[in-house]
Each structure stands twice: as C-alpha cells, then as structure tokens.
C-alpha cells in the first residue's frame, strides 16, 4: 500500500521533492524515485509484504527497460509467480509488485486482467516509450491524471499533481454532480485540469498522442443467473467468502479488523478468528445520540470470537478534523461517516498496519432497505404512485432523518417519478437548480442536468433485467466506487493503514452478480443467502438485528455543540456565495436549527465544500507567491 506518481518528462528536483512530501502519508516507511529523461516516477512505500530493499520501488526489470510504481495488494501474486516461473521467469523478491513486472514482460498490457486485488500502478516501458496505467475492478485504489499543460502526470492524490506544478482551480461544470451526490464520478473531478481514471480501466500514454483508455471488466448483475439451488449457492457463497478472507491474511506486519457489530464485519472477524486464532478488532461509538452507536453489538461479536477488542467514543469535538478530511479527500466529500472512519483508522493504526473491513457486503447481497423500497415502488401502479407523492407533501416534517416519518416522506415524495429519476432523488443531497445561483446555473448550461442524465444512462444500460439486479448494478457503479471506496481509502491511508475488503473479491463479486432476487431477500429480510451461509458463525443478536448504517449524529451536533462552528463557515463571508443561492442555504439552516427538519447531511456537504474553497484560495495564493 503506497503513494505513486508518474510523469512523462522531467520535473526538476524541487518538484520531485514536493511530490514525495505530498504522498508521504500514504507511504511513511520509504521513498524512491526514478528520473529517466522522458519519464519521472515517484514512490512512497508502506511496507506490508517483503520488508526488504528487494521490494523497494520504483521496481525494474532485470535490464531496467520496465519500471513500475505500484499501490495496493495483489492477492493472487503467488499463483502468478508459479505460472511465470514455469515459463522461465526469475524472481528476486517476495513482493507482489514483482509479479506485475514479470507479468508485463510475459503478457504485455493483458497482465492487468490477470491481477486479482486492489491496485493502481504506472508502468514505464522505456523501449516502447509508453506508460501503462491501471486501476482495480472495484475502484479501491485511486488514480488521478492531468494533461492540462501538455505534460502527462498521474498520481494517487490530486495534491501530488498540484505539488508537481499543476495550477489549482475549480472545475465549475462538476459542481452540480457534487451538489447532487456528494461526489464527482469519473472521469471528472472538482479540480480544474484534473481527471480520474475510472475503476476497472487501463490507460496507455505515449508522447505523440492523447491517453487511450479502455475498460477491462464490468460485472453485470442479473445478466446471467446461476442454476445452483439455494443450498448449493449458499455453500458456494461461504466457500468464496472464506477463500477471500484467507487470501487477505498474508502480511509481514501486524493485522487486525474493523468490527462494527454488523453482519458483514462480524462474519469477516469470525473467519479470521478461525484461521488465525485471536484477532485484534476495533470499533467506534458516538456521544450524544444512541441511535448511531453500534458498540454494543461490536462487543457481542468480540466476545463470540474472543477478540482483543479496542473501541473509541467519538465526541462532537472530533469535528476539528474536517479540514484534515477535506485535505485527504482532495476536496469536499458528502459522506459524513468519513469522520468516524478517519478516527477509527487512526486508533487502529496505533496497533496494526493492516485491517480487514466488511465493505461490499451490502452491495453484493442486498443489504440496504432502500434497495427493497426501490424494488417495491416498481410494483406499485403509476396512478397510485402519483397519489402517494401528493400525500407526501402533506406529511409533517421530522427533526430526525432516521425517523420512520422522515423515511416515509422521502420515499413517497419521489414515488411518481420514473425509476432512474426516483433513484436520483432518493440518493441525492440537492437538486442543483434549486441550490445554485440562477446566473451560475445559466452559465453552466447542460452541466446542471448532468447528474440526472448520468443516472438515466446507467439505468438504460441494464434494461431487460430484474428490478433488483438493476438496482444492485446501479449502486455498484455509483455509491460503491465514488463514496464507499473513496472514504475507505482516504481515511485509512491518511494514517498509513492498509484496509482490505474481502467481500469485494473478484470471484465473489462475479458469482454474487448471478444470484436471483429470491436468494438475496425474502420479504423485508435482506442478505438472505449471506446470513444463511454463515448461520453457524453469527451470534443470534447480530443475525436478527436491523440495519443501522455507519452514520454520524450531525443533526444533534449541528443544533448544539457545533452550532457556532457551522454558522462561522456558512456566514456572510463564505466563499460558497460565489456559486450558491444564499436564500436557499439560509432556509436550510433555519429549518434545521428550529428542529423542523433534519438537514444535517446536506449541511455537512455544504460545510466541506466551503472548507475546500477556502483551502483552494490559500493554495492559489501560495502558488502565486512561489
């Protein structure tokens, strides 16, 4: 797990030093660089497998013609090594990085499809004068790039691109996407001149033309359905999950797990305990609102598997990390659960260097109630959905977003919309046209409608499949890579902690995508097959509990401890007013503080946007003065 940077063309010694410093949190153990005239590579290393200098990067082929900087873990590197050695390859290290180098020598660009793991890398082929850049299937590891000034650069962080000399600035056409979803999907970013490589993509860059990008993998939920019986499918899910966990236990440094007390993390920890014996586990709770605290269930799981358990209670004062979070996310980030993820990562890193997570279980096995709501809405005749939407407008507002009335109001309000529009409404923060200044919306043109167009296009691509399959694929291509994976990577790597997600194993994803809806849910019971596969492992209290979600009590905090903090940032001098309608934001603040509605999540999205705009202005001043 590391930080990487590559550029075609020399940068100068000062720029290389700045880049290395900008990536240091992702790789605190070692730094390396290669300046090859036509290519510059920078690497910051977090030592996990093969701690020796033989595994240092940039890593080259025997003749030095191939050089790579790599971030991630390749879980099938031993199998690749055996296959390559049978073809005559000689390995110098135990590193998984070397398997990519030797694999490229044997298979060329096709090495990417053979990699099973989480990764982002840039490989320089000196003879062909080209860079091969690639990202893993689920988008666990980030890769940003720029061609803005005629020089190709790519890196694990946007901050590293700016450190290399790329100017800062806002990419205004991406603002509607952020306001709608709290993130900006590939290929765009909120930064002027910066793009992101989509998950499951590789890019070839040569000096005589623009980058060439192609997708090498995509799961198609429901496109094919397994013929396995429920009993056989249950056994296969168990076998694949067990194998996925065992593959992720390889480490030359201390290893543990996040334990929320939910079904996914409990199963992961249970399998780890069976394989390793005693496991170190870590969880986090919240002060001020018990509805958000899962530590009781985490303790139940810890006792069941006799783990060495550590937990932390998050106080409203922990909000002082907001500027740090914006920095590590390279911009604003709409998911407030980044706060506890950052803090629990910090706590975990004090004890271990690698942590397994339960990320992906809800995505594969239908763990979100909103999936069931979306599926149910499609069964309701259109005239009835229209009536339901009218009823919603008369329901009383709720001061808590987690209350049943609040959820019912949100569900019914969008019921009359077509499916893609309904998903967009349920999963969005704002209608961009309602929050942007009118003159800004006019200037942005079609970009204001891009969030909805994006949803409609993805929904159309899955036409002909079951509703639940379409919803699962939609979520896999939106929330998973651009929210969940971003949060996991940035918050863990901020502390030099490697987070591994067994439930996003390639073989498990591909098999789960073939499961029919009846295997995933029965009535309101979600994750049916996953819970059945590990019925002997799950404590009854956890197996039967409802979904809580990893949220933060923002509503309570913004009305009490953090009221002045919010007011200071969204006051008269806010930079937001360059883009947003002041009256619309004022209404949100007023409704929230009076307890009429819970706008905590929306206000968080605006708060981090304001913090980012301030930091961007400071960066611009610093660049101008340099």
N, C-alpha and C positions, 0 to 999 in steps of 0.2 A: 504494500500500500504506500503510495508515494505521490509526489507532485511532479508534473512533467511540463516541458516547454520545448518547442521546436520552431525554427525559423529558417526560411531559405534566404541565405545571405548573412554576412557578418553583422553583428550588432554593436560591437565595441565593448571593451572590458567593463566599463561602468554600467552599461545596460545589463550585461550578463549578471553582474553582482546584484543589481536591483531585482532582477527576475528571481534569482535564487533566494533572496531575502523574502520576496513576496510569497514564495512557495514553502517557506521553512516550516510552517505549522503542519503541513501535510507530510513532511519527511524530516523529522527533527534529528535523525541519527547520523546522516551523512549527506554530503553534496558532491555532485560530479558534473562535469561539463565537457563538451567537445566543440571546438570551433574548427570547422573543416573547410574554410574558404567559402564554399557555396551553401553550407548548412551549419547551423548552430543548434546544439542540443544542451538542455539543462535538466538536471535531475536532483530531486530531494528524496532521500530514502528513509522509509520506515522499515526497519529490519524485522521480518517475520519468519521467512524460511531461508536457510543457509545464511547465517550471520557473518560469514567470512567475506574477505575482499574479493573472492572469486565471483560473488554475486553482485558486485558493485555495478552501477550504471553511470553513464551510458555503457551498454554492453555490446561488444562487437563480435563478428565472425572471426575465424582464425586469420584471414587475410585483411581484416579491417574494412572490407568493402561494404559490409552491412553493419549498421549501428542502430540501436534502439533505446528509447526511453519508455518505460512501461509503468503503469499504475494499476494495481489490482492483484487478483489471485487467479491462477489457472488451476482448477481443481482436478482436471484430467491430465496434468503435466507428466505424471508417471507413465500413463498409458502412451502418451505421445512420445516420450523418451524411449520406451521399449520399441515402438514401431520404427522410430528414426534410427535407433542403434542397430536394428535388424537390417536397415538399409546402408549401414556403414558409418553413420554419424558418430563423432566422438564428443562426449560432454566433458566440460571442465569443472562444472559446479553442480550443486543440487537445486539450483534456482529454477523456478518455473519460467522466469524470463528467458533463460537459455533455450527452452523448448520452442519459444516463438521464433528466435533467431534461426535455430536449426530447421524448424518447420518451414520458414520462409525460403531457406535455401533449397528445400526439397519440393515444396508445393507452390511457391510464389504467393500471390495475393489470396489464394484459396486457403491458406493457413488460418484465416480468420474464421471460416465456418467450422474448423476443427476444434476451436477453443471453447471449452466449457468453463465458464467462470464469470467474474466481474472484471472488466478491463477497459482501459483506454491507453492507446500507445501511438507513438510516432516512430516509424522505421525508415531510416535513410539508406537508400541504395545508391552508393557512390558511383557505380558503373553506369547505371541507368539514369542517374541524375534525377531521382524522384523520391518523394515521400509517400509512404503508405500510412494512413491514419485510420484508426478504427475504434468503435465503441461496442460494448457488450449488448446483449439482446434486450435486457430489461431496462437499460439505461442507468445502471447503478453508479457507474463512474462517469464524470463529466468531461467534456472536451469542447472548448470554445476556440474560435478561429477568426482571423481577420485578413482581408486583402485590401483594406481601406486605402493604404498609401502606396499600393503597388508591391508591398512586401508581404509574403505569406507568413503568418505566425499562428501557432496554436498552443493551447495551454490548458492545464487543469482548472485555472481560475482566470476570471477577467482581470483581476488585479495584476496578475503576472503580465498580461498583454499591455496594460497601461504602464507597468514598470519598464517594459521594453521600449517605450516611447510613443505608444499609440495615444492620441489625444482622447480626453474624456468628453462625454456629451450625452444628451438624452435622444433616444430614437423615438420620437413622438408617435409614429404610427403603431408602436407596440403598447402604448398606454391603454387603449380600450381593452386589449387582451388582459392586461394586468388587473384593470378595474373590474373586469367581469369575473376572472377566475383566481386572482391572486398569484398568478404565474404567467410566463410567456412561453409558449411551446416552440420547439424547433421549427424552422431554422432561425427564428428571430430572437432577439434579446431586447431589453430596455436600453442597452448601451449603443450609442451611435458607432457604426463601423464594426460591430461585433456580432457574429452569428454563432450558433451552436450546432454541432453535428448531431443528427437525430440518433436515437438508440438503434441498435442492430444495423448500423451503417458503416461503410468504409469509404474512404476518400483517397484518391490519388492526386498528388500535386506535382506538377512539373513546371519548369521555369518558363515554358513557352505557351502557357495557356491557363485558363481558369481551372479551379479544382473540379474533379469529376467525382460525383457522389452516387453511390448505389446502395440499396437495401439488400441485405443478405439473408434476412429471416423475418418472419411475421407469424405469430400464432393466429389461427382462425377459429375462434370459439364457435362450436356448433356446425362448422363446415363439414365435418365428418363426425359420426357418433359411434362410440365403441359398441361392439357386440357382446362385451363381457356382461355377465349377470351382475346384479348389485353386489352379491357376495364376492365374486371374483374381482370386481372393480375395487371393492373395499380392501381386499388383500393387496392388490397392486398399488393402491394409494399408500398403504402402510409400508410396503417394501420400498417404493420410490422415495418416500419421505425419510425413512431410516437411512437409506443409502446417501441421500442428500446431506443429512446431518453428519454422517460418518466421514464423508469427503471433506467436510469443512472443519474437521478436528485436527488437521495437520498444522502444526505450529511449533516453532523453536522458541517461542516466548509464551508467557502466561496467558491463559484463555478462560473466558467466562461467558455469561449470558445476561441479556436484559430479561427481566421477569415482571410482567405487568399483572399476572394473575388471570389473563385472558386465555382462551383456548389455545391459540397459536403458540405463544411463548411457553405455556405450560407443557405442551407436547414436545417442543424443542428441548426444554430443560430435562424432561423425563427421559428422552432418548439419549441426551448427553450423559445423564447420570448412569444409565445402563451401560454405556460404552466406556466411561472414564472413572466411575466411582463418584467421589464427592466433587461437586461443581460449585464455583463461585457465582452468585447471582446478585443482581442489582435492580432496585425499583425506586420509584419516586411517588410521593403523595403531595397533596395540596392543603395549605392552610386556608381556612375561611369558607370552604364550601365542600361538604362531604360528598356531594353528588359527583364530584370529579376525582375522588380518591379511591384507588383500587388496591391500596397496600394490604387491606385485609385479605383479599384473595391471593395476593402475591405471597403472603405468609403461609396460607393454606398450602399452596404449591410447594413452597420451600420446605415445609415440614414433611410433606408427602415424599419428597425426594432427598431429604436430609442435606440440603444445600448449605453452603456457607453464605448467609444472606446479609446484604447491606442495603439499607434504604435511607432515603433523604426526603425531607419535607420542604416543599417549595413555598417560600413566603412571597408576598407582594413585592418585597424589596428586591427580589431576584429580577425584577423588571429592569434593573440597571444594566442588564446585558443586551438591551435592544440595539444599541449602536454596534456592539460586537457581532450580534447576529446579522445585522444588515451588511457588515463588512465581510463576514464569512460566506454569506449567500450572494455576494457580488451584487446586491441590490435589495429592493423591498421584497417581502415574502409574505403572502397572505395567510399562511398556516401558523397560528399562534402556538400550536403544540411544538413548534421549534424551541420554545423556551424550556419546557421540561426535558426535551430530547437533548438539548445542549447541556443542561445541568447534570442529567444522569450520565451523560458521556464523560463529563468532567470528573464526576465521582468514580465512575468505573475505571477510568484511565489511571487512577491512583493505585489500582490493584492489579489490573491486567492490561494487555496490549491488544487483545482480540476479543470481541464479544459477538456471540450469535444472537440474532433477533428473530422475531416472529413475523417480520414484514412479508406480505404477499398472500397470507392465508385467506384473508377476506376477499382478495381479488380473484383467487382461483376457485374458492369453494362457496362463494355467495354468502359472505359474512355480514353484509350491510343491509339493514332494514330498508334503506332507500331502494335497493335492487328489487325487493318484493313489492314496494309501493309502485315503482315504475312498471313492473310487470302487471300488477293488478289494474293499474289505470288503463292499460291497453284493452282489458276485457270489458271495461265499462262503455256502454254505447255513448256515442258522441253527444247526443242531446242531454243525457244525464250528466255528463262531464261539464257541459255548459252551465247547467243548473248549479252544479257543485261550485263552480267558480264564482257564481253570483252569491251563493251562500257565504263563501269565504270572506267576501267584502264586508259582511255584517258580523263576523265573529269578533269578539273582543281581542285586543292585543294582549300579549303576555310579557311580563317583565323578565322571563327566563326563556332562553332559546331551547332549553331541553325539556320544557314542559310539554305535555300532550296537546294542549290547545295550540301552542306555537307550531308544533309539527303538523297538526291537522290543518291549520290555516295555510301553511306553506304548501302542503300537498294539494289542497283544494284550489288554491288560487291559480295554480298552473294547470289544473286538470283539463281544461278545454283546449289547450294548445296541442299541436302535433307533437309526436314523440320526441323528436330531436330538440324542438323548442322547449318542451317540458323539462327534459334533462338539463338543458342550459339554464333554465330558470331555477331549478332546484339546486344546482351546483354552483351558482354564481353569487358574487357579492353585490354587484351593481349592474344596472342597465347603463352602459356608457353614456348614452344620450341624456340620461336623467341626472348624471353627476358631473359631466364635463361642461365647461363654459360653452355657450352657444357658438361663439366665434371660433373656439378651438375645434369643436365638433365639425363645423363647416369646413375649416381648413384641412382637417384630417380626411374628409371625403369618405370613400368606401371603407377605410380602415376602421371606422366606428362600427360598422356592421360585420367586421371580420370574426368576432367571437362566435356569433350565431352561425355564420357561414361555415366556420370550421366544424362545428357540431353537426350541422346538416350533412356536410360532405362525408364525415365518418359514418354517420347513421346510414346514409345511402349505400355505402360500400358493403354493408352487411345485409342488404336486402335479401329476403328469402329464407332467413334463419329464424329460429325461435326468438321470441322477445328477450328471454333471459340471456341467451347466448349473445345477442346483440349488445345488451347492456354490459355484460362482462367484458366483451372485447372493447367496447367504448371506454370503460373505466381503465382497462389495461393500457390503453393508448393515450389516456389523458391524465387522470389523477395519479396513477402509479409512477410514471417516469418524471412528471413535472412537479409533483408535490411530494409524495412519499419518499421517492428515491433521492430527491434533492435534499430534503430535510435530513434523512439518514446520513447521507454522505457529508454534507457540510458541517452538521453538528458533531459528528464523531471525529472527522478529520481536523476539526478546529483544535482538538486535543491530542492529535496523533494516535487516535484509537481506530482500529480496523473493525468495521461492522460487517458481518457476514449474514446473508439471508438464505437459509436452506430451502425455504418454501418457494423461492424463485429459481430453483434448479431447472435447467433446460428440459430434461426428460419429464420432470413432474409437471411443468407448465404444459408441455405438449400433450401429455395424457389427460390432464385436467380439462383441457380445451375440448376433449371429445366426450366428456361426461354429459348425459342428458339432464334436463332440468330436474326431473324427479329424483335423481341421485343427489342433487345438491340441496334441495329443500323439499319439505313436506309441510304444507300449510304455512305457518309463520315460523317453523323450525328451520333455521339456516344451518349451513355447514353439515348437513345430514351425514354425508359419506365420510367426512373427515373425523367427525366425532365418533362415528361407528368404528372407524379404522383403529382408533386408539381408546376404545371404551375401557379397556383394562388399565390404561395409564392415567386417565383424567379423574381427579377427585370429584365425587358427585356434586359438591357445591359449585365447582367450576364448570362442569359439563352442562349443568342446568341453568346457569346464570344468564342474564340478558347481556346484550352488547352495550358497553358503556362508551367506548371511544377514548382516545388519548387527548383530552381537551384541557383547557385552562379556564378557570372561573373569571374570565375577563369582565363579564357583566358586573359582578360584585366588586371586583377590584377597581374598575373604572368609575364606579359610583362612590367609592370610599377611599382606600389608601392611595390610589393612583389618579384621583380626580384632577389634582392640580398639575400633575405631570402631563396628562392628556391635554388639559387646557393650555399649558405653556406651548405645546408643539402645534396645536391646531388653532392658535390665536391669530391676532391681527397680522403678525409678521411672518406667517407661514409662507413658504415658497409654493405650497400647493395652489395658491390662488392664481398663479400664472396659468394653471391648467383647469382647475375645478371651480364649479359654481359655489360661491361662498354661502349663499342662502340654503342650498340643498344640504351641504355639510352641516350648517347650523341647525337645521331641522333634526338631523340625525342626533346631534349632540343633545339638543333639548329633550327629545323623546327619551333618549337613554337616561339622562340624568334625572328626569322626572319619574322614571320607572314605568313609563307607558309601554315601551318595547325594549327588547334586549338587542342592541346593535353592537355588542362587544366585538364580534368578529369583523364587522365592517370597519369599525373604528381602528382596530389593530391594523388592517390593511392600509388605511389612510395614514396611520401613525408611522409605519415603516417606510411608506412612500415619502413622507416628509423628512424623516431622518436621512434617507438616501439622497434626496435632493440637496439637503444641506451638506452632506459629505461630498457630493459631486462638485458643489460650488467651491468647497475648500480644496479639493484636488485640482480643480481648474486654476485656482489662484496659485497653488504651489507649482504647477507645471509652467505657468506663465512667468513666475519668478525665477525658475531654474535656468 
